[in-house]
């Protein structure tokens, strides 16, 4: 737990950012969830139509 950065990367802990606890997989999952929520809101909300036509 308190090793140097070289020992952590040699142990196979390269899936996340160094010693921050942030995993790239969780960032991708959160981005997909935000994108899905945004597209769902666009489909649910009524569309604004121009009054000129």
C-alpha positions, 0 to 999 in steps of 0.5 A: 500500500505504501510502495513506490510508484514503480512497485505499484505499476510492476504489480499490475495496478496500471488500470487506474490513475496513480494513487488517486483511486480513479479507474478509467472504466468508471469514468467511461461508465459515468460518461455513458450514463450521462450521455444516455440520460441526456438523450433520454431527456431530449426524447422525453421533453416536447419539441419547440417548433417555429411559429414562422411556418 
